[in-house]
C-alpha cells in the first residue's frame, strides 16, 4: 500500500525552487555584465572601445563618481575585457557577445588573477607591499593580472608612495584599476599615472526607462509617475534607485497579499512611493509655494502641518519647496522646454504659471531664505518649529521692495504699488501681501496722469516706433523694473547741466554721474542747440564725452553735441555742493540753540545737514525767480 504524502511533500516545485535559491536583490541581479549594459556612460565606453581597438591600453585606470553609478561594476567589466577568451577570440576586446572562459569567475569576484582589494580595510604599506610582490609573478590562468582597488582614496600616504614606482612601470602582464568617490583625496602623483574616467550621474529620464524595463522583467507593475519619483530620489545613482525600486515592489506585493481590494494593490504607485520615502505630494508642495508667494501665512503653516501629519519630514518639505523654487527660476531663466526634464505634466503647468508671474529677483530671494531655512531645520532640536519660522519669514517678506525699488526710494522716486489701481481694495481680514496678488492691470482710457506698473519684455507688442526713447527702453531687460505704463514716455526737459547730472542719476549710471560731478568743469551749456562744452579735470576718463553724448541721444530722443575745451570753466558741481554744505554746517554751528547743545555735549558732532522740503522749494524759486 502506497504511503500517504506528508504535507511537506505536497508543496509545489516553485516553492522548492524558492527555498533552494535565495532571493537576489535587484541591484545585484541586474548588475551590468558588458559595456553595452552600462547606462549613462557613453563617453567612457566610446573612449575605451577606441583604445582597445587601437591597442592603446593604459597600465592604470582611475574611475571616479558618486556612489552607485557603476565604478566597481565597470572595473570588473574592464578586467573581463582584458582577459576575454572565447572561441575565435583571444585578445583584449570591448565586444563580448558571450561568456568567455574567465568571464563568470571575474564577474563573481573569485578569479585567481583578478584581485579585488578594499582600501578601507587594507590601508597600510604592508598591504601594498603584498600587491607589489604579487605583481612580479605571471598570471596563473588568464592573460593579464588585474588589481582592482576600491575606495583607493583611503590608502595611507605611505601606501600611496610605495605604489608609485610599480604603478608607473608595472610588468607587462599587470593592470591597475582604481575606484573612488573622493577623487580630491587621491595624490596627483597617482592621478598622473592613470587614465581618469568620471562616471556621471545618470539622468532621471534614463533611470526611469531603466527601471521600467526591470519592472517588466520582474513581471511587476509600476506607474510612470512612481518610477519618476524613484529616479528623482536616486539622485543619479543606479544602485540607490534599484534599492528603492526593490523596496517599492515588495511593498506593493505585500499589499496584494493582504488583499486590500484596492485597484492599486500589487502595483507600485506614486502615492505608495511618497509614503515609503516620506516625500510630500508635488501638487501640495506647489500649493504651499503659492500660499507663501501670496503672503498667506495661515495657509502656508496649515499646509506644512498637513504634510507633516501625513508623514513628510519638515526638512524634506523645505528641500522640496526649495526644489520647486529652483524649477520655477529655471523656467523663468531659460524657458519651459529646457527645464522640463524629469518633470511631470502638472509640475510643468504650475511651474510655468508661477514663472510667468514672479520676478527673478523675488525667486532668488526666496531661494536664499529657503536655503538658510533648510540649514536651520537640520540643526534644530525641533525641526517642525524651525521650518515654520522659516516659512513665516518668507511669507512676511513677500511684499518687501526689491533693491531696485529701494534705490528709487533713496533717489526720491516713489515705489509703485505691487497691486495695480484696477484691483479693488482687500476686504478686512484678507491677505494682500505677496507678488502673486498683483493681478494684470485692466485696460484703461488714456489719462493725463502717468501711472507706473511692472512690465516684462513679453508685455511689449512687436510694433516699431519712431521715438528713439522707446527703442532704447525696449532694448533693456524690463523684468522687475518700474517703467511708465503709457509708452513712449515724454523726453526729459534739460535746462541746465545740473539737470543733465540729475538725469544720469535717475538712469542709475553711478560711474558717469560720479565723474560728471567731481571730474568735469562746465564751460558752456546751450540747451536749445544741444551743446555741452566741458573741461576734463584730473581723474576723468577720456571717453566720457562720447559716453555722455550717446546716452543723452538715447534718453532724450534728440541729438546732442559734447565737446572738450582746453580751458577750465566753472568749478565741478560736486566741489560746489560740498563747499555749500560746509558753509551751511558752519552757519548752523553758530545758531544759539545748536551752540547750547554742543556746549552741553562736548563729544557731539553734526553728521549731516538736511533741508526741509518747503525751504528747499523756496530756495529754488528764489534762484529761478
C-alpha positions in Angstrom: 0.0 0.0 0.0 1.4 3.4 -1.0 2.3 5.7 1.7 0.4 9.0 2.0 2.3 12.0 1.2 3.1 14.3 4.0 2.1 18.0 4.0 5.7 19.0 3.0 5.6 16.5 0.1 2.6 18.3 -1.4 4.4 21.6 -1.9 4.9 22.8 -5.4 8.2 22.7 -7.3 8.1 26.5 -7.4 8.2 26.6 -3.6 11.1 24.2 -3.5 13.0 26.3 -6.0 12.3 29.4 -3.9 13.7 27.7 -0.9 16.8 26.4 -2.7 17.7 29.6 -4.4 17.8 32.6 -2.1 16.4 35.9 -3.3 18.9 38.2 -5.0 18.3 41.9 -4.7 17.7 43.9 -7.9 21.0 45.8 -7.6 22.9 42.6 -7.9 20.6 40.7 -10.1 20.6 43.3 -12.9 24.3 44.4 -12.5 25.7 45.1 -16.0 27.8 42.3 -17.5 29.1 44.1 -20.5 29.8 47.7 -21.6 26.6 47.6 -23.6 24.6 47.1 -20.4 26.0 50.3 -18.8 23.6 53.2 -18.9 24.5 56.9 -18.9 28.3 56.4 -19.5 28.5 56.5 -23.3 31.6 58.8 -23.3 33.7 56.4 -21.3 32.5 53.4 -23.3 33.4 55.1 -26.6 36.9 56.0 -25.3 37.6 52.5 -24.1 36.3 51.0 -27.3 38.6 53.1 -29.4 41.6 52.5 -27.1 41.1 48.7 -27.2 40.6 48.7 -30.9 43.9 50.5 -31.5 45.8 48.6 -28.8 46.4 51.7 -26.6 45.6 50.1 -23.3 46.8 52.0 -20.3 48.6 50.4 -17.3 46.3 52.1 -14.8 42.7 53.4 -14.8 41.1 55.7 -12.3 37.2 55.5 -12.1 35.5 58.2 -10.0 31.9 59.2 -9.4 29.2 59.3 -6.8 28.0 56.1 -5.1 26.1 53.7 -7.2 27.0 54.9 -10.7 28.9 51.7 -11.6 32.6 52.2 -10.6 33.2 48.6 -9.3 31.0 47.1 -12.0 32.9 49.0 -14.7 36.2 47.8 -13.1 35.0 44.1 -13.3 33.8 44.5 -16.9 37.2 46.1 -17.8 39.0 43.2 -16.1 36.8 40.8 -18.1 37.6 42.7 -21.3 41.4 42.5 -20.6 41.2 38.7 -20.2 38.5 37.8 -22.7 38.9 34.4 -24.2 36.2 32.8 -26.4 36.1 30.5 -29.5 37.9 32.5 -32.2 38.8 35.4 -29.9 42.0 35.5 -27.8 42.8 39.2 -27.3 41.6 42.2 -25.2 38.3 43.4 -26.6 35.3 45.5 -25.5 32.8 43.5 -27.6 31.9 40.4 -25.6 28.8 38.8 -27.1 29.0 35.7 -24.9 30.6 34.5 -21.7 34.2 33.7 -22.2 36.5 31.3 -20.3 37.2 33.7 -17.4 34.1 35.9 -17.5 31.9 34.3 -14.9 34.6 34.0 -12.3 35.7 37.6 -12.8 32.2 39.0 -12.5 31.6 37.0 -9.4 34.9 38.2 -7.8 36.6 34.8 -7.5 39.1 34.7 -10.3 42.7 33.8 -9.2 44.3 36.5 -11.4 41.9 39.4 -10.7 42.3 40.7 -7.2 39.7 43.0 -5.6 41.1 44.9 -2.7 39.1 47.1 -0.3 41.3 50.0 0.6 39.1 50.9 3.5 40.4 47.8 5.3 43.8 47.5 3.7 45.2 50.9 4.1 48.9 50.3 5.2 52.2 49.9 3.4 52.3 46.2 4.2 49.2 45.6 2.2 50.6 47.5 -0.8 53.9 45.6 -0.5 51.9 42.3 -0.9 50.4 43.7 -4.1 53.9 44.7 -5.4 55.3 41.3 -4.7 52.4 39.5 -6.3 52.7 41.7 -9.4 56.1 40.3 -10.2 54.6 36.8 -10.9 52.9 36.0 -14.2 49.2 35.2 -14.2 48.1 31.6 -13.3 45.4 31.0 -15.9 44.5 34.4 -17.6 46.3 36.7 -19.9 46.6 39.7 -17.5 46.8 40.1 -13.8 44.4 42.8 -12.7 44.4 44.6 -9.3 41.1 46.4 -8.5 41.5 48.7 -5.5 38.1 50.1 -4.4 37.9 53.4 -2.4 41.6 54.0 -3.2 41.5 57.4 -1.5 41.5 55.7 1.9 45.1 54.4 1.4 47.7 56.0 3.7 50.3 58.4 2.4 53.0 55.8 2.8 50.9 53.2 0.9 50.5 55.7 -2.0 54.2 56.3 -2.1 55.0 52.6 -2.0 52.7 52.1 -5.0 54.1 54.9 -7.2 57.0 53.1 -8.8 55.1 49.9 -9.7 52.2 51.9 -11.0 54.4 53.9 -13.3 56.4 51.0 -14.7 54.4 47.8 -14.0 55.2 44.4 -15.6 53.6 43.9 -19.0 51.1 41.4 -17.6 49.7 43.8 -14.8 47.0 46.4 -15.0 45.7 48.5 -12.1 42.1 49.7 -11.8 41.2 52.2 -9.1 37.8 53.3 -7.9 37.0 56.2 -5.6 34.2 58.6 -4.6 36.7 61.2 -3.3 39.0 62.0 -6.2 40.4 65.1 -4.5 41.9 62.9 -1.8 44.0 60.9 -4.3 47.5 62.3 -4.7 48.2 64.0 -8.0 51.3 61.7 -8.4 48.9 58.8 -8.6 46.4 60.5 -10.9 49.1 61.5 -13.3 50.0 57.8 -13.8 46.4 56.7 -14.6 43.8 57.4 -17.2 40.9 59.0 -15.4 37.2 58.4 -16.2 34.5 60.4 -14.5 31.3 58.3 -14.3 28.4 60.7 -14.5 25.2 60.7 -12.6 22.5 59.0 -14.7 19.8 61.4 -15.7 16.2 61.0 -14.4 14.6 60.0 -17.7 17.2 57.4 -18.4 16.9 56.0 -14.9 13.1 55.8 -15.2 13.3 53.9 -18.5 15.8 51.5 -17.0 13.5 50.9 -14.0 10.6 50.3 -16.3 12.5 47.6 -18.2 13.4 45.9 -14.9 9.8 46.1 -13.7 8.7 44.4 -16.8 11.3 41.6 -16.5 10.2 41.1 -12.9 6.6 40.7 -14.0 5.6 43.6 -11.7 3.6 46.7 -12.4 4.5 50.3 -11.7 3.1 53.7 -12.7 5.3 56.0 -14.7 4.9 58.7 -12.0 6.1 56.3 -9.4 9.2 55.4 -11.4 9.9 59.1 -12.0 9.8 59.7 -8.2 12.2 56.8 -7.6 14.5 58.1 -10.3 14.5 61.6 -8.7 15.1 60.1 -5.2 18.0 58.1 -6.6 19.9 61.4 -7.4 21.7 59.8 -10.4 22.7 56.6 -8.6 21.5 53.4 -10.3 22.2 51.2 -7.2 20.2 53.6 -4.9 17.3 53.7 -7.4 17.2 49.9 -7.7 17.2 49.5 -3.9 14.3 51.9 -3.7 12.5 50.1 -6.5 13.1 46.7 -4.8 11.5 48.0 -1.6 8.6 49.5 -3.5 7.8 46.3 -5.4 8.0 44.3 -2.1 5.6 46.8 -0.5 3.1 46.5 -3.4 3.3 42.7 -3.4 2.6 42.8 0.4 -0.5 45.0 -0.2 -1.7 42.5 -2.8 -1.1 39.5 -0.5 -3.1 41.2 2.3 -5.9 41.5 -0.2 -6.9 45.1 0.4 -9.3 45.1 -2.5 -7.8 48.3 -3.8 -7.2 48.6 -7.5 -3.6 49.7 -6.7 -2.9 46.6 -4.7 0.1 44.8 -6.3 1.1 47.9 -8.3 3.8 50.4 -7.4 2.0 53.8 -7.3 3.3 57.3 -6.8 1.4 57.7 -3.6 2.9 54.5 -2.2 6.4 55.7 -3.1 5.8 59.0 -1.4 4.6 57.3 1.7 7.5 54.9 1.7 10.1 57.7 1.2 8.4 60.3 3.4 8.0 62.6 0.4 5.4 65.3 0.0 2.9 65.3 -2.8 4.3 67.7 -5.5 0.9 69.3 -6.1 0.7 70.1 -2.3 4.2 71.5 -2.4 3.1 73.9 -5.2 0.1 74.8 -3.1 2.4 75.6 -0.2 4.6 77.7 -2.5 1.7 79.7 -3.9 0.5 80.4 -0.3 3.9 81.7 0.6 4.2 83.8 -2.6 0.7 85.3 -1.7 2.0 86.1 1.8 -0.8 83.9 3.2 0.9 82.8 6.4 -2.0 80.9 7.8 -2.4 78.8 4.6 1.3 78.1 4.5 1.5 76.9 8.1 -1.6 74.8 7.6 -0.1 73.2 4.5 3.1 72.4 6.3 1.2 70.9 9.3 -0.9 68.8 6.9 2.2 67.5 5.1 3.9 66.7 8.4 0.9 64.9 9.7 0.8 62.7 6.6 4.3 61.6 7.2 6.5 64.1 5.4 9.5 65.3 7.4 9.9 69.0 8.0 13.3 69.1 6.5 12.2 67.2 3.4 9.3 69.6 2.9 11.7 72.5 3.0 14.0 70.8 0.5 11.0 70.0 -1.8 9.9 73.6 -1.6 13.4 74.9 -2.5 13.5 72.4 -5.4 10.1 73.9 -6.6 11.5 77.4 -6.4 14.6 76.2 -8.4 12.3 74.7 -11.1 10.3 78.0 -11.4 13.6 80.0 -11.6 15.0 77.8 -14.3 11.8 78.2 -16.3 12.0 81.9 -15.8 15.6 82.0 -17.0 15.7 79.5 -19.9 12.1 78.7 -20.7 9.9 75.7 -20.0 11.2 73.2 -22.6 14.9 73.2 -21.5 13.8 73.0 -17.8 11.2 70.3 -18.1 13.4 67.2 -18.0 12.2 64.8 -15.4 9.1 66.9 -14.5 5.5 65.7 -14.6 2.8 67.5 -16.7 1.4 69.0 -13.5 4.8 70.4 -12.4 5.4 71.9 -15.9 2.0 73.6 -15.8 2.2 75.0 -12.3 5.8 75.9 -12.6 5.3 77.7 -15.8 2.4 79.7 -14.4 4.5 80.8 -11.4 7.4 81.7 -13.7 5.2 84.0 -15.7 4.1 85.9 -12.6 7.2 86.1 -10.4 10.3 88.2 -10.9 13.8 86.7 -10.9 14.7 89.0 -8.0 11.9 87.6 -5.8 12.7 84.0 -6.8 16.4 84.5 -5.9 15.5 85.9 -2.5 13.1 83.1 -1.8 15.8 80.5 -2.7 18.3 82.2 -0.3 15.8 82.2 2.5 14.8 78.6 2.0 18.5 77.5 1.8 19.0 79.1 5.2 15.8 77.6 6.5 16.9 74.1 5.4 20.1 74.6 7.4 18.3 75.8 10.5 15.8 72.9 10.2 18.6 70.3 10.0 20.3 71.7 13.1 17.2 72.4 15.2 16.1 70.2 18.1 12.5 70.9 16.9 12.7 70.7 13.1 9.0 71.4 12.6 9.2 74.7 14.6 12.3 75.7 12.7 10.5 75.0 9.4 7.5 77.0 10.5 9.7 80.0 11.4 11.4 79.9 8.0 8.0 79.9 6.2 6.8 82.7 8.4 9.8 84.8 7.4 9.3 84.0 3.7 5.6 84.8 3.8 6.2 88.1 5.6 8.9 89.2 3.2 6.8 88.5 0.2 5.8 92.2 -0.1 9.2 93.7 0.7 10.5 96.1 -2.0 13.3 94.9 -4.3 16.7 96.5 -4.3 15.7 98.5 -7.4 12.7 99.8 -5.5 14.9 100.8 -2.6 17.3 102.7 -4.9 14.4 104.6 -6.4 13.1 105.5 -3.0 16.5 106.8 -1.9 16.7 108.8 -5.1 13.4 110.4 -4.3 11.1 108.4 -6.6 8.0 106.7 -5.2 7.6 103.0 -5.2 4.6 102.0 -7.3 2.1 99.7 -5.7 2.5 96.0 -6.3 -1.3 95.8 -6.7 -2.5 97.8 -9.7 -5.1 100.5 -9.2 -7.6 98.3 -11.1 -7.6 95.8 -8.3 -10.2 96.6 -5.6 -9.0 97.1 -2.1 -8.8 94.0 0.0 -11.6 93.3 2.4 -11.0 93.2 6.1 -9.1 90.0 7.1 -8.0 89.2 3.6 -4.3 88.7 2.8 -2.9 91.3 0.5 0.8 90.7 0.7 3.0 89.0 -1.9 3.8 89.3 -5.6 1.1 86.7 -6.6 -1.5 89.2 -5.5 -0.6 91.6 -8.3 -3.2 90.9 -11.0 -2.6 92.1 -14.6 -3.9 95.7 -15.0 -7.2 96.1 -16.7 -7.4 98.3 -19.9 -7.9 101.9 -19.0 -8.6 105.0 -21.0 -5.7 107.4 -21.6 -5.5 110.0 -18.9 -3.3 113.0 -18.3 -1.6 111.3 -15.3 1.1 108.7 -15.9 0.9 105.5 -13.8 3.8 103.1 -13.2 3.5 99.3 -13.2 5.6 96.2 -13.6 6.2 95.2 -17.2 8.1 92.4 -18.8 9.6 92.0 -22.2 6.5 89.9 -23.2 4.2 92.8 -22.4 5.7 95.0 -25.2 4.0 94.5 -28.5 6.1 93.9 -31.6 5.5 97.4 -33.0 8.0 99.8 -34.4 8.0 103.3 -33.1 9.8 106.3 -34.5 10.6 107.6 -31.0 14.2 106.6 -30.2 13.4 106.9 -26.5 11.1 103.9 -26.9 13.7 101.9 -28.8 16.2 102.5 -26.0 13.7 101.4 -23.4 12.6 98.3 -25.4 16.2 97.2 -25.8 16.6 96.9 -22.0 15.6 93.9 -19.9 12.4 95.1 -18.3 11.7 92.2 -15.9 11.4 93.6 -12.4 11.8 97.2 -13.4 9.3 100.0 -12.9 8.5 101.7 -16.3 5.8 104.1 -17.4 2.6 102.3 -18.3 1.9 104.6 -21.3 4.9 104.2 -23.7 6.8 106.0 -25.0 7.5 108.4 -22.2 8.0 112.1 -22.7 11.6 113.3 -23.3 13.2 114.9 -20.2 13.4 118.7 -20.2 17.1 119.6 -19.6 17.6 123.3 -18.9 21.0 123.2 -17.2 24.0 121.0 -16.7 22.7 120.1 -13.3 19.6 118.7 -14.9 21.9 116.5 -17.1 23.6 115.2 -14.0 20.3 114.5 -12.3 19.1 112.6 -15.4 22.2 110.4 -15.3 21.4 109.7 -11.6 17.8 108.7 -12.4 19.2 106.3 -15.1 21.3 104.7 -12.3 24.6 105.2 -14.2 26.6 105.8 -11.0 30.0 105.8 -12.6 29.1 108.5 -15.2 27.3 110.6 -12.5 30.4 110.5 -10.2 32.7 111.7 -13.0 30.3 114.5 -14.1 30.0 115.8 -10.6 33.7 115.6 -9.5 35.9 115.5 -12.6 34.2 117.8 -15.1 34.3 121.6 -15.3 31.4 123.1 -17.3 32.5 125.8 -19.9 29.2 126.2 -21.8 25.7 124.7 -21.8 23.2 125.5 -24.6 20.0 123.5 -24.2 18.4 124.9 -27.3 21.4 123.9 -29.5 22.0 120.7 -27.6 25.6 121.8 -26.9 27.7 120.9 -23.9 31.3 122.3 -23.7 33.3 121.0 -20.8 36.8 120.7 -19.5 38.1 117.4 -18.0 39.7 117.6 -14.6 42.3 115.1 -13.3 40.7 111.7 -12.9 38.1 112.0 -15.6 38.1 109.1 -18.2 38.9 110.4 -21.8 35.9 108.7 -23.3 33.4 110.5 -21.0 32.4 112.9 -23.7 31.4 110.2 -26.2 29.7 108.2 -23.5 27.6 111.2 -22.3 26.7 112.1 -25.9 25.4 108.6 -26.9 23.4 108.2 -23.7 21.8 111.7 -23.9 20.8 111.0 -27.5 19.1 107.7 -26.4 17.5 109.2 -23.3 16.1 112.4 -24.8 15.4 111.4 -28.4 17.3 114.4 -29.8 20.9 115.0 -31.0 23.5 116.4 -28.6 27.0 117.6 -29.2 29.5 117.2 -26.4 32.9 118.9 -26.9 36.0 119.2 -24.8 37.5 122.6 -24.0 41.2 123.4 -23.4 40.5 125.8 -20.6 38.6 125.2 -17.3 35.3 126.8 -16.7 33.0 126.7 -13.7 34.1 124.6 -10.6 32.9 121.0 -10.5 29.3 120.5 -9.3 30.4 118.2 -6.5 33.0 120.7 -5.2 30.5 123.5 -5.2 27.9 121.3 -3.4 30.5 120.3 -0.7 31.5 123.9 -0.2 27.9 124.9 0.3 27.3 122.0 2.7 30.4 123.1 4.7 29.2 126.7 4.7 25.7 125.6 5.9 27.3 123.5 8.6 29.5 126.3 9.9 26.4 128.6 9.8 24.4 126.1 11.7 27.1 125.8 14.4 26.7 129.5 15.1 23.0 129.1 15.9 22.3 129.7 19.6 20.3 126.5 20.1 23.0 124.4 18.4 25.8 126.1 20.3 23.9 125.3 23.6 23.7 121.6 22.6 27.4 121.4 21.6 28.4 123.1 24.9 26.3 120.6 26.9 27.6 117.6 24.9 31.3 118.3 24.0 31.7 115.0 22.2 28.6 115.5 20.0 29.2 116.1 16.3 26.9 117.3 13.5 27.0 114.5 11.0 24.7 115.8 8.3 22.5 118.9 7.5 19.2 118.2 5.7 17.0 121.0 4.4 13.2 120.9 4.9 11.4 120.3 1.6 9.5 123.5 1.8 12.6 125.5 2.4 14.4 123.8 -0.5 11.4 124.7 -2.8 11.6 128.4 -1.7 15.3 128.5 -2.4 14.7 127.0 -5.8 12.1 129.6 -6.6 14.4 132.4 -5.4 17.2 131.1 -7.7 14.9 130.9 -10.7 12.9 134.0 -9.7 
